Each structure stands twice: as C-alpha cells, then as structure tokens.
Amino acid sequence: MMQEDNRPNPDKLLDDILEQQKKVGKLKIFFGYAAGVGKTYSMLDEAREHFGNGVDVLVGYVEPHTRPETTQLLEGLPMLPSKKISYRNIELKEFDLDAALSRKPELILVDELAHTNAHGLRNKKRYQDIEELLNTGINVYTTVNVQHIESLNDIVQDISKISVRETVPDTFFDRADSVKLIDIDPVELLKRFEEGKIYSPDRVATAINNFFTVENLRLLREIAMRKVADRISHENLNTRRSFAKMANTKLLVCIGPSPSSAKCIRWTARTAEAFHAPWVAVYVENMDSGRFTEQQQKTLRMNVDLAEKLGAEIVTINGDNIATAVAEYAKLSDITNIVIGKSRNKKSFKNVFEMDFEDQLISLLPSLEIHIIPDSNTLRTYKKTRRFHFRSQVQFFWRDALKSIVLLMLATIVSIELRALGIGEQNVIMVYILSVLVISRITIGYLYGIFSSFISVLAFNFFFTVPYYTFNAIQAGYPVTFFIMLLVALFTSALTVRIKTQARLAVERERRTEVLYEINKKLLAARGLDSIVNLTNEYVVKLFKRTVIFYTEDPENGTIGYLKQFSEEIKDDILQSESEKAVAHWVFVNHKPAGAGTDTLMGAKAYYFPVVSQKKILGVMGISCEKSLLDHDDRLFLQMITAQVAMALERQYLSDEQRIILVESEKEKMRSNLLRAISHDLRTPLTAILGASSAILENQASFDESTKNNLIANIIEDSQWLIRMVENLLSVTRIHEGTMNVSKSPEAVEEIVAEAVSRIRKRFPESNISVKVPNELLIVPMDGTLIAQVLINLLENAVKHSQNNTAIDVNVKKNKNHAVFEVIDNGEGIAAEDLPYLFTSFVPNGKKSADSSRGMGIGLSICMSIIKAHHGKMSAENRKSGGAVFQFSLPLS
C-alpha cells in the first residue's frame, strides 16, 4: 500500500506535460529555394489573416525590401521598432529580442532565420533569438532558403560555386511545427528579376550571371522539394511506428582537424536523416593531437560544433592507430556504415610502406560499408602544418642536453674499456644503441635522440675504427655499418619517443577515469545539496585550475551561487557580478550553454552550462575563462563530470521529495488519528457537563445544596479538562506547523518547580509530592511558562497513575553542562508495549496513550515537543521497585 501511495499521480503528470507544452511556442517556417519566391509575402499574408481574427500579431523584423506588394501588406500590422547597433561607424538595424520578450505577443514575425546578428547582441545567430521566443511560449513565423540549411550547404556550394556562410542547423529546422514550401517556376522567378521586383537594377545583372541561372534555380528547387518531402515522409513514418524500430542503421563519421571533415559531417547528417538513423561523430585522439596548431584546434572545434548542431553524438576515443581505434569502437557500438574523407595523396616515400586509412578500415571491418567522400579542395596550408608539428617536438633544454652528453661520454668510456678487454666492435655498437635508447627515454622530444644517433656514429668512427682518432674509414664495409647503425639508432629513438607519448596518453586517460570514479564514489557518499555542490566545485577547481560558481536555483530569484576561488586568480567577485548572473539566468531559462566560447553572450567572463537530467535543469555551473577559453577536451571532460553531478543532484532531490512526502503522510495520519480521538474525548466531558447542568436546572427545588455543589464541581472539573485539552491541541498544532517560537531567558529552577507543584496541589490537594533541588542557585535558559507546563503534565500523569496517593518525587540536579529534571512515581508503571509510543500522540494498536485518563491523551507528546524545541532530551523508564521515572535535561548554555 505504501508503494501505491508513493506513486506519482497520473493526473498531475498529465497536467505537468500539458503545462510544459503550453510554455513552448509553435514555429512555422516559410521555405523557399531562392530569394524572391514570395516567402515574406506569404508570411505577411497569413499573419494579416490571423490579425483580422483577433490574434495578437507583432511584426518583429522584416527585411527592408523595396517590393511594393510586401510594403503594402505591412500596413496596419503592429511593428516592433528595430534595435540600432553602431558597428565600424555604420548604423545597423537588428531585431530587438528583449523588446519582443517584454511585449510577449501571441504571434511574432521574424524574417531571415539564418541571419547573423551584429556584434554586441546577446546571440550570434537569429535562430537563437527565435529559440528564446519559442521557449517563452511565443509563436513565431519566419523565412529561410534552402541554401541556408547546414547539411545542404556543401551541395549548394558545388552547384552555385558560391560559399554561403549564414546557415541554420538541421535540428532547428526539423523542430518546426510546420514548414510551408513557397514555390514558383524558375523562369517566372527570372522574369521577376528582370523586371526589378527583387533586386535593384544595378544588382540584377550580377545576380543572374552568377547565382540565379536557370540551371542553378532548377537544382535548388529540386533540393528544396526533396527536403520538404523527406520531412513529410518522416512524419508519416513516426505516426505508424516508433523511432527505435526504424533505427536498423547506425552511421559513424570520422572527424578531425582537416577542413574536409565538414563535408563528411554534412553528408552523414543528410544520410542519417534519409534513413531516420542515429549517427556518431568520432574523433580519435593520439600522440599528434597535442601538437596541433592553433588553426587546426580551431578547425577541430568547428567540426565538433557542426556535428553537434546537426544532431550527432560526439565521441572521443584514444589510440595510436586511428584505423584500429575506429574499428574497435565500430564493433562495440553496432555501427553499420562508416563515413571518411579522402584527399588525393601525393607520391612520397612514406606512401610506399604505409597502407592508406581506408584500406586499413576495409581490412579490419570487411562486413561494414565504408563511404569515402572525396575532397579535392582541401587547403594546402593544412598539409604544410605537419612540418611545424615536427618542430614543436624539437625543443632545446639545457638539462636534457647535459644528460645526453654525459650518457654519450659514459658509453664511450665503457666502449673503450670493452675494447681493452678484447671484446668485438659489434658489442661497442650495442652500447651506443643502448645509450641512444636511454637518452630518448629520459629526455623530451625527438631532438636529443636524433642528435645522439649522429654523435654515436661519429664517436664509433672516431674512437673504434682504424685509423683511430680520425673520421676516416679504411675498410669498405664501414660506411654500410655506419648507415645501419644510424638507422637503428634513429628508429630506436623514434619508437622510444612514441612509446613515451603513448604512455603519457594512457596515464592521462587512466587519471581521467580515476577522477571520474573518485568523484562518483564521493558523490554517492555525499548527503545534502551543499555537500554535493561543494564537492563538485573542489574537484573542478583542482582539475581545471579555474574559479567556478555553481547555481542550484535561478539567480534571478536572488539565489547566491556557490563560489570556489582558484588561488591564482585575483578577481574573486567577477563571477558574482550582475552581468554574469544574467548569463546564468539565461542558461536556466533556455537550457543551453552560454558565455565565453559560445555563440550566446560571448562577452561573459565564464563558460556557463546547464546540469540537466531527464530534460529537467538541476543547476548551472560557470567556469572562469579569464585566462583562456576551454578547449574541446576540457568541455568533454566537464560533460562527463556534469553527468555524474546530475545523477547525484537528481538523487538528492528525489530523496528530499520522498522525505517531504513521508513527513506529510505522517502528519496526515496524525491529524486523522487526532481528530478521531478528539471526537470521542470531547464528547465524554461535554455530555457530562450537559447532563449536570440540565439536572441542576430541572431539579433546583428538589436538589440539596451538597448535591448541587457536587454537580457544579463536576462541571468545573470537566471544563478545566476541556480547556487543558484545547491548549494542548493548540500547542501540538503550533509545534508541528513550526510556528512555536521558544524565547529563552535565564530562569531559576526552584521558582519553575515551585510554580508547577503549587498548581498541581491546587488541583489535587491530597497529592503527596516531595521536591529536591540543588543547594546552589541553578539558573537555566528556558521559556519558563513552557517548562512549567512540562512539569505540570508529568506531575498530573504521575498523580493519575499512582494509587492511594503514594509519594511522588521531583528531583533537580546539575550534570556537567545540563540541568536534569526527574519526576518519579510509585504507581503501576508503563506497559512494555506502550514504551515505544510513549511520547507520540497515538498508539498504532488503537489503545490509549500512557498518559491518558479520559481518552487519547497528548500531554507527553506536548512535553517531548517542548523539550526538543529547547534542544534538550527526554526519556522514561520503569523502576525496579515499581512505578516510573520521567526525566528530561536542558542545556545550561
């Protein structure tokens, strides 16, 4: 039953889903294959129809066309003033996102979806502005051409020979609730160009001769129609069967710092969309990754971002041989198709002995389909950078140079001693090769191994070949020996450096795995939100050497983030500025990264990213980028850590929610039991009062004075019991609702005990109560009225459960830093089955509480609540000689 009670309410879940759906606005895209087909006209025409039906329509931004038909449709529609941005002494007009969010219309029109915003605006692209509008529940109409779809960008470039830089991710296009294709015959479109209805006359000739040719327009029209047809087909398939059943194909695309990777990514995205299949973008990190130039690192980041925008799962794996690493991952991940790029290789000595990458994949994965995407336009600068890579490994350090010289000298001395002992020259050669191996092992880079290889050959020639101490060689075979010795030394040195690099990468991978395991283990042991966040911040600061701030709630609500300062960063309050809080607030609202290194709020001092689980944002973390931006590896590692943190936070929130549910359930049970008991307990004294008062009224003449006094005394006693019951009920309510305030003040123990005993003796004149207090004056901080009520309840309970007015002792003593109060009686004691529920308001088996004389009784429950509010302790036990002892202690400070 408890499990059924704790299950979520289906109606509440449905309401939450409907409410979430209401928050997201609807997106409609007017889609065309070229400028001038009538996208903006159709958008305005449909908007006017909605405006006439009473819909709150706002024209957010429409490109300033000179076409009279478009201008005429704008008349009468409410328009949002453009935001003026000064850039390089030019005044630009841009869409005012903040004004649109403040106005919050029901439907807003924003032209040119793929537009790139001017520098200084919050978002880099206009589709990001529209995404914010949708997240706040505003419906949006917008326009876009086929050449601006990211996955089709390279196809359009091949057709038109023009590079289109402004693009929209396919994922954003696919999320549109409706796409309307605006079509016109290419011949008719060209006629409109010639009539000057689209561009000004001075631009018409250039446009027709370059981009707007009949052949180009027909191909673009076909691509646009196929894009919309694929969308319709996909929607129809989704209505018939689930996505999981269709995903019988899984694609993998290999990416890297090469510019050709972008073309492979787009081709894979289009193929995956056509087959409705998942796809993975894999980057293999090897020993060359640490030697990338700044341009290559930038290209790699762009390729990763592109794959992520197009909906790929990004995976980074490690391995010295790229083909082997990709093949192993493909086998483990059920990959069916692999996409790779291919540029024409130049003839070189290396190509003769090394198998091509695609041939290696085919040999390792004979059952998989390998798709090779040719790229003949690869930039030559990409090939030239490999020489610079080698130079990055040729670095000079005096310490390593000294090590090399010392080892070569030792090798020479050992070789001279071996020659003196008559050992052959071949062993001398081995000594020098061993020295080269050791030098390559203990130095950094290739320089010292190569240098030692040449010096070893020269030293062998100088010291150990005839004639001695010259660089001449008499025997004909010596040059071959020198050459082979040099090759062996060079290969040994190169292999040693490669093994060192592989070992370093393995150590880094192992360290990263250990850190993730350590974080996961400590997060599992962490209890409480503060512990989880502080633990996360400590690890992030230690790993990334940057200041970090963690928000568990939106800073817009006044929440202060958990800041962990890195010691070497001086400015510790930058991340707590209002501008930085605004970035964190944006991430909370939009569930997307922002700040330094992103396309949104790029001027921020930190990189902010959401901590998300089950599509619910649990927090936002910001990591300082004051010194440098985070690279791809850092972001990937942060994502791994964030996944662990998200699980820990979700577990903590679920635990807190379950605890609240259990507490509420217990409160509800207590209220139910309390009301059931009260209904019976109040009925008994009220019936007695009603009976006694009715008897007095009806028999005033016949009752003697003694009888009347007894009835009145009974009425008074029952009334006093009702008053005490009501007071106790009010106390229980205040304590359980958390509204009781304990105002402590120094009180003399003797006075509190005397007051309680005197009140009990007035109610029970025949009670036998003895009091024992310390000789010294004992002052205790307390609420005197409440503690007196505790003693009264305990004494009343002792009197009612004692027989023949047996002695009741009240003892007060000092025990270290506490004052201990004891109420001892010689009555019937406490039943064993009642002890666990002695200080609760009800007994599970339905019996009366131990302090009940009339009914349920809640005196002891009140006592326990008051003592806990004083940060004290209370207990009870039976005496061996009979009776019970109730004891409570209060702190003296």
N, C-alpha and C positions, 0 to 999 in steps of 0.2 A: 504493500500500500504506500509505503514511503517513497518508493521509486516512482510510482504513478503520480504521487502528489508533486514530486520534484520535476516532472517532465514539463517542458515549455507548453504554454497554452497555444493551440493551433490558431485560434482567432487572433491572438496578439501577434504571432509570427506573420500572419497574413496582412494584418494592419501595418506592421513594420515594412513589409515588402512593398505594399501599395504606397506607403508614405515615401519610401526611398525612390520608387518610380516617379512619384509626383515631383520630387525635387529635381530630377534631370529633365532638361528641356528637350524638345524634338528638333532634329536637324534635317533640313531639306536642302539638297544641292541641285542647282540648275547646271547641267553638264553639257558641254559642247566640244566640238573638235577644233575650233579656231575662234579668234576674235571676230565679232560681227554677226554671229549666227542668231543672236537675239536672246541671250541668256538674261541679261539685265532687264530687257523689255518684258520678258515673260515673268520674271520675278516681281517686277513692279506691278504688272497687270494683275497677277494673282493676289498681291498684297492689297491692292485697291479694292478687290472684291471682298476680302476679309474685313477691311476697314469700313466698307459700307454695311457689313453685317454686325457692326458694333465691337469688333475686336480691337484691342489697344495695340495699334501698329505704330512702330517708330522706324524711320529711315536712319540707321546708324551711320552708314557710309556708303556712298555710291560714287564710283569713279566719274570725274567731271567730263563726261562725253559732250561732244558738240552736236549730237544727233537730236533733232527737234522732237522726234517721237518719244525718246526717253525723257527729255526735259518736260514734255507735256504730261507724262504720267506722274512726275514728281509733284506736280501742283496739287495742293490740298492735303498732302500727306505730312504729318508732323516729322520734322527733321531735327537731328541732333547736330549741334554745331561741331565742326571739326576742331581737332586739337592742333594748334600751331607749334611746330618744332623748328628751332633755328639750328641748321647744320651746315657748317662751312660757308657761312654768310648767305645761305639760301633758306628761305622760309618754306617749310614743308607742311602739308596738311595731312593729318593722320586721324584714324578712328579713335575717339575718346572712350576708352574702355571704362574708366572709373565713372564717368558721367552716365554711361549706359547702365552700369550696375546700380548706381544710385537711383536712376529713373525707373528701372526694372519694368519694362513694358511686357505685354503678353507675347508679342512677336516683334523681332527686330530684323532689319535687312542690313547685311554687311557684304558688300561687293568684294570680289577678288580674294578668294580664300587663300591663295598661295603667296600673297603679298608679303614682302619682308619689311618689317617696321623700321622706322628711323632710329638711329642710335639715341639712347636715352629713355626709350619707353620700357615698360615693365617686361614685355615679352618680345622675343626676337622675331617671331612669325605671327601672322594674323590668325592662323588656325588655332594658335594657343589662346588668343583673345576670345575666339568663338568658343573654345573649350571651357573657359571660365564662365561665359554666359550660360552655356548649357548646364553647368554644374549648379548654378543658382536657380534653375528652373525656367529660364527664358527660352522660348522657341526662336530658332534662327533660320533665316533664308540666306543662302549665299550662292556664289557662282564660281566655277572653275573650268579650265580647259584640259583636254586630255594630256597635253604635253607637260602639265604640271604634276601629274601623278608620278610618284617616286619610282615605282617599279617599271614604269614605261619610259622613263627619262632617256635611257640609252637607245631604245628603239627609235624614239622621235629624233634623237641626235643623229642616228645613222641615216634616217630618211631625209631630214632637212639640212644636215651638216651644220646645224646651229646648236650650241650648248645652252640649255635652259637651266638657269641656276635656281630659280624660285620653284620649289617642289613642295608637295603635301604628302605625308606618309600614307601608305595604303590603309593602315589600321584606322586612321581618322576618316578616310573616305568610306571605308567599309562600315563604320559605326553609324553612318547616316540612316535615319529612319526612312527617308525617301530620296530617290535620285530620279530627276526628270531630265530626259535626253532632249535637248533642243537641237533640231536638225534642219538643215537647209541644203539644197543641191549646191555642189561646189561651183558650178557655172553661174548660178544665181548669186552666190556669195562674191565671186569675182566681179560680177556686174555691179554689185553694190559698192565694191571697192572703186571701180572706175568712175562711179557717179559721185564719189567723195562722201558717202554716207558713214564710212567707218573711220578712215584716217584723213588728215588734211591733205590737200593736193600735192604738197611738196614731199610727202612720205609715201604716197601711193605707188609710184614707180619703183622705189627701192623695195617695198614690201612684196610687190608682185614678182619682181625679178629674183628675189631670194627665197623667202619662206612660202609665200602664198602662190605657189604654182598649182596647176590643175592636178598634176600627179601627186604632189605632196598632200593636197587637201583630200583627195580621194583615199589615200592611205590612212591619213589621220582620222577620217570619217569612219573607215572600217574598224580601226583600233578602238575608237570610242564606242561604236555599236557592240563590238565584242566584249568590251569591259562591262557595259550595262547588261548584255545578255548573260555573261558569266555570273553577274550579281543575281539576276532573276533565277537562273538555274540553281545557284547555291541556296537561295531562299526556298525554292520548291523542294530541294533535297532535304533541307532542315525540317520542313513540315512533315516529311514522310518517315524519316529515321534520324537517330541521334548521330552526333558527330563521331562518337567513339567507334561506331560500327562502320563508318566510312573510311576511317584512317587506317587503311591497309597498306599505305605507302608512307615512308618516312625519309625525308631528304636531309643530306648533310652537305654544307658548303664549307670549303676550306678558305679561311681569310688570313690576311697578314698585312704587312706594311706596303705591299705593292698596290699601285693605283688600279691595277686590273681587277682587284678583289671586288670593287664596287659593281662592276659589270656582272660578275658571278653572283653577287648577292641579289641583284635585281632579277636576274634570270631565275634564280631559285625561288624567289618570292612569287614571281608570276606562275611558275610551275606548281608550287605548293598551293596557290590559290585555285589553279585549274583543277588539280586533283583533290582539293579540300583536305590536304595532308599536312601534318606538322613538319617543321623543319628546324634544323640546328645549325648554328654558325660556330665552327670550331677554330680556335686559334691555338697553335702548338708553340709553347714557349721552350726554347732551347738555349744553348750557350751563346748564340748570336743575338738573342733578344736584349741582352744588357748593353750591346754595342750599337744600337740603333741611333741614327742621327735624330736631331730634333724634328726635322721634316718627316722622317719615317714614323716617329712616335705620333706625330700629329695625324698622319695618314691612317695609322692603325686605329687611333681613337675615332676618326671619322668613319672608318669602315665598321667598327663595332657599333657606333651610334646608329649608323644607317641600317644595319641588320636588326638592331633592337627596335627601331622605328617601324620597320616592315614586318615585325611580329615574330622574329626568330628567337629561339632560346640560345643564349650566349654561353658557350662552354670553353674554358681554358684548360688545356692539358699540358703536361710536361713530357719531354722526351728528346733525346739527342737526334734520333732519326725520325723525321716528320712522317714519312710514309708508314713506318711501323706503328707510331703512336696513333695515327688516324685509323689504321686498320684495326688495332686492338679496340679502340673506342667504338668503331662501327659494329664489330662483332658483339660487344656487350650491350649496345643500345638498339639492336634490331634495325639498323639502317638498311634501306633497300636501294637508295640511289645516292651517289656521291658526285658533287659538282666541284670542278677545279678549273683554274685559269691556266692558260698556256700562251707563252710568248715564244717567238721564233728564237731558238738558241743559236748563238754564234759558234762557229767551229773553234774549239780550243783543245788544249792538251788534256784538260780535266774531263771533257765530254767523252773522250775515248775510253776512259776507265770507269766512269760513273754512269749508272743506269738512271734514266730520266724518272722524274717523280711519278708520272702517270704509269710508266711501265712497272715501277715497284708496286703501285697500288693494284694493278691488274694481276700481278703475280701473287700478291698477298690475299686479294679478295676476288678470286675468279668467278664467283657466283653473283657478284653485285654489278649493277650498271654504273659505269663511270662516264660522266658527261664532261667533256672538255670544251670550255668556252674560249675561243681564240681571241687574242687581243693584240692587234698589230700596231696600236697607237700608244703603247707603253712609253712613258717618258724615259729618255736616255739618262737623265740625271739619276734615276733610280739605280741604274747599273753602276754608275760611276761611284756611288757612295760606298761600295764594298771595299775600295782601296782605303778610304778613310776609316772604315771599320778596323782594318788591319793596323793602321797607325794608332788607333786607340789602345791597342794591346801592346804597342811598342813604347813604353813609358820608362823613363830613366829614374832610378832611385839609387842614391849613393850606398845605402845599406846593402841592397841586393848586388850591386856591382862589387862591393867588398867581399861579400860571401862567395861570389863566382871566382874572383881572383884567388882567394885563399884556398878554395877547393881545387882549382886547377894547379896551384902550386903543390898542394898535398899529393895530388895524383901524379905529378911529375916526380916528386921525391920518392913516392912509393915505386914508381916505374923504374927509376934509377937503381933503387935497391934490388928490385927483381932482376934487372939486367946484371947486376953484380953477382947475383946468385946463380946466374946462368939460365934463367927462365926465358922462354922464347918470346918473340915480338908479338905473337898473337895474344898473349896474356896482357901485354902492355896496352894493346888496343882495347881490350875489355876493361882495363882500369879506367881509361879515358872515357869510354862509353858510359861506364858506371858513374863517373863524376858528372857527365852531362845530365844523366838521369836524375841525380841528386840535386843538381843546380836547378833543373826545371821544376823539381818538386818544391823547393824551399823559396823560390823567387816568384815574382808576379809577372805574368805576360809571357810573350814569346821572345823578347829581345835577348835575355840572358842565355836561354837555351841555344838560340841561333849563334850568338856570339861565342859561347863556349864550344860549340861544334867546330867552328872555324879555328879557334885557338888550339883545340885539341889536335886537329890535323897538322897545324903548323908546328906545334910542340913535338908531336911524334916525328915529324920530318926533321926538325932541328936537333933533337936530342938522341933519337934512336935509329936513324938511318945513316948509312955510310954515303958520303963523308959526314962525320959528326960535326955538330955545331955550325952547320950551313943549311941553306934551304935547297940544296941540290940533291937529286936522287940519281944514283948510278944505275941501279937495276931497273930493267924495263917494266917490271910488274908493279913498281911502287906507285905510279900515278893511278893505276886502277885501284890499288889498295887504299890510297888517299881518298879517291872518289867514293868508293863503297863505304869507307869509314865515315865520311862526311854525310852520306845519305842516311846511314844507320843512326848517326847522332841526331840528325835533323828530324827523322821520323820518330825517334825515341823521345826527343824533346816535345814535338807537337802532340804526340799521344799522351805524354805526361800532363801537359797543359790542359788537353781536352778532358782527361780523367779528373783533374783537379776541378775544372769547371762543372763537370757532371756531379762530382761530389758536393760542390758548393750548392748547386741547384737542389740536389737531393736533401741536403741539410736544411735549406730554406723551406722545401716542401714539408719535410718532417717537422720542422719548427712550427710551421703554419698549422699543420694537423694537430700537433701537441697543444698549441694555443687554443684552437677550437675545442679540443677535448677538455682542456682545463677550464675554459670559460663555461662549457656546457655542464661540467661537473659542479662547478661552483654556483652556477645559476640554478641547478636543481636543488642545491642545499640552501640557497638564499630564500628567506621568508620576508615578505613585506616589500612594498613598492620602492621604498627608499633604498633598501639593501640591493635590489636588482639594478636600479639606475646607477647608484654609486659604484657598484662593482663593474658595470659596463664602462662607465667613464674612466675608471682607473686603468682598465686594460687598453682602451682606445688611446689614452694619453701615452701610456708606456710603449705601445706598438708603433704609433704614428708620430710621436714627438710633437704633438699639436694640442692646442687648447680645444676642449669640447664642451658643448652645452646640450642638455637633454631636457625636452619639454614633454611632460606626461599629459598636459592639457593645453588647449589653445591659449597662447599668451594674450590674445585679445580679451580674455576673461580676467586678466590681472594675474595670471599664474606666473610665478618666477621660476625660471628653469634651473636645473641642477648644473652648475658650472664647475668644471675641473680644469684648473690652470696648469699649463705646461711651464715649467720653471724658467725656461729661456725666453719665453715671450713676455715682454714687459707689459703691454697694454692688456690688462685683465678685465676691463669693463666694456671693450668694444662689442663683444657678442651679446651684451645685455642692453645695448642701445635700442632706441625706439625703431630705428630703421631696420636693424637686424631682427627684432621681434616681428616686424611687419612681414619679413620674408618667411619666418617660421609660421606665422598665421596663414600666409598664402599656401604653404605646403599642407597645413592642416585642412584647409578648405578644398584644395584640388588634388590631394593625394599623389603629388608628383614632386620630384626633386627640383630645387631652385637654388639660386645663388651663384657663387663663383664656379666657373667651369661649365655652366649650363646656358640654355637659351632664354632663361627667365630670371629677371632681377640680377643681371650679370655683375652689377656693381657692388654686390654684397661682399663682406669680408670673410664669409664662410660658405661651405657647401652644406646645404640642408637637404635631408632626405627623410621620407616617412618610414616609420616602423609599422608595417601592415601585416595583419593576419586575418584570413577569412574575409578579405575585402573590407576590413574594418581597421581604421587607423588607431593605433595604440599609443603613438608618441611621435615626436620629431627630434632627430639628432642633427646637430650642427657641428661641423669640424672646421677649425680655422684654416684658411688658405692665404694667410697674410704673407707667408714666405714664398709659397709656390702652390700651384694647383695640384689636385690629386690626379695621379696617372691611372691608367686602366687597371693595373694590378691592385693598387690601393682601393679603388672603388669595388673591385671584385671581392677583395678580402673583407671590406666593410659590409658588403651584401651578405657574406657568409656569417659574419658576427651578428648582423642585424636579424638574420633568420633565427639564430639561437635566442637572441633577446626577445624577439616577438613571441616565441613559444613560451618563454618564461613569464612575460607580461600577461599573455593570454591566460596562462595557468593561474597567475596571481589574481587576475580579475575574476576568473571563474570561481576561484576559491573564496574571494571576498563576496561575490554574489551568492554563492551557496551558503556562506555563513550568515548573510543577511536573511536569506530565505528561511534558514533553520531558526534563527532568532525570532523572526516574525511568526513562524509556525508555532514556536514555543509560547510566544506572547498570546497568540490566538487561543491556544489550548488553555493557557492560564486564565484568560478572560472568560472562556466558556465555563471552565470549572468554577471560577469565582462567582459568575452570575448564577450558576445552578445552586451553588451552596448558599449564596446570599438570599435567593428566593425562598429557601427553606428557613434559614436562620432569622431573617427579618419577620417572617410570618409568625413564628412562635411568640416572640415578645409583643408584637403588635396585637396578636389575638388575646394575650394575657392582659394587656393594657385596656383593650376594648371591653373585655369581659368584666374586669374590675371596675372600670368607670361606669359601665352600664348597670352593674349591680348596685353601686352607690346611688346612682340617680333613681333607680326604680325602687330601692328599698331604704330610702333615707329615714323614714319613720321607724321601721322595724329593726334596723341595724343599731347595735350599741356602739359606743364610742370606740371601744377596743377593736371591734371588727372593722369599723371604718378606717382606723389608723393602720391596721394591717394591710387592708386593700390599697390605701394610699401609698404605704411604704413599698408594696409590690410594684405599683405604678412607677414610683420614683426609681426603684432599682432597675426595672426593665427599660425605663427611659435613659438612665445613665449608661446602661449596656449598649443601647442603640447609638447613643452619642459617641461612645468609645469605638463602636464598630464603624460608624461613619468616618470618624477621624482616622482610624487605621486604614480604611479604604482610600481615603484621600491621600494618605501618606504613601500607600502602595502605588497609587496612580502617579504621584509626583516622582517617586523614585524610579519606577520602571520607564517613565517617559523621559527621564533625565532632566527634570526641571527642578529637583530639590537642590538648593544651594546651602552648603554647610558653612556657616560663618563661625569660625573658631575664635575663641578668646580665652585667656587664662582663667581657669575656674578652680576653686578649692574643692577637693574631692569630698571633704567632710560635709560641706553645705549641700552638694548634689545628692549625696546618700541620705542625709537627714531629711531633705525635702521629699524624696521618694518614699522613705519609710513612714514619714508622717502622713502622707496621703493614703498609703495602704492601711495604716492603723485607723484612719477615719472611716474607711470603707469596711474594714474587718477589725472591729475593736478587740475581738478575742484572740487575734493572731499573736503568736509568740516569736518575735523577731529580735535577734541579737546582732549588734554591729561591732566590727573590729576594724579600726583604721590605724595607719602608722602614727607613731608619736610625733614625727616631724610633719610640718605642713607640706602637703603634697599638692602641687599646682600642675594641672594638666590642661593643654589647649584643647578646647572642645566646644560644641554647641550644648550648653548646659541643659536647655529645655529638652533636646532630643535624647541626651544620655539619661536624664531623669526619667523620660518615657520608657527607655530600655529597662531601667531598673524596676520601674512600676510593673511593666509587663512580665518580667521574670519573677518578681515577688508575687504578683497575682496568680501566675501559673503555679508557683510553689504552694501557695495557700490552698488553691483549689484541688491540688493533687495530694495534699497531706491530710491525714486523718487525726481527729481528736486534738487539733491544734498543737501538733508536735512542733518542736523547735525548728526555726529557720534561721540560718546564719548568713550574714552579709559580711564578707571579708574583702578588704582592700589592702594591697601590698605593692611595693616597688620591686620590679625585677629588671635590673640593668636600665635600659632606656624605655621601659614600658611601665605603665600602671595597670595592674591586674585586678579585675573585679570578679568576685565569686559569689554566687547565690546557691546555698546548699540546703536541701530539704531532706526530711526523713520519711518521705511518702512512699508511694507504690513503685516509683522508678519509671523507666522508659522501656516500652516493649522493644524487643530486638528488631522486629520488622519495621518499626517506626523510626529507628535511628537514622537511616539514610535520607529520610524525607522530613527530618525534624524541623528544619528551617525553611521549608517550602510552604507554599500556600495551599497545597493539596496533596493527597496521598493517592498514588496510582490505583491501589486496590479499592478505592472508594470509601475507605474508613476515615474517621475523623482524625485531624491532626492531634499531636500530643498535647497541645496547649488549648484544646477545645473543651469547653464545658457545655455550651449550648448547641453548637453546630460545628461548622468547619474550623473556625479559629485561625487568625492570621497574625497573632501577636508576635510569635517567634520569627516569622518572615520579616515583619517590620524591624525587629531588633537586628537581624542579620544585615538588612539593607542599610540601617543607620550606622552600624559599626564599620561596614565596608566603605561607606561614604567618609568616615573618619580615618580610613587607611589602617584599620585595626583588624583583629582576628577574633573569632567567636567559636566556641565548641561546647559540647555537652557529653556527659558520660554517666553511667550508673555507679553508685558507691557499693563497695563490697558489703558494708554493714546495712545497706538499704537506703533507698532514696536516690536522688540525682544531684549532680553538680553542673551548674551552668557557669561558664567562665568566658569573659571577654577582656581583651587588652587594648589599650590605647597608647600610641607613641607619645613620649614626653616632649618631643620637639617636632 
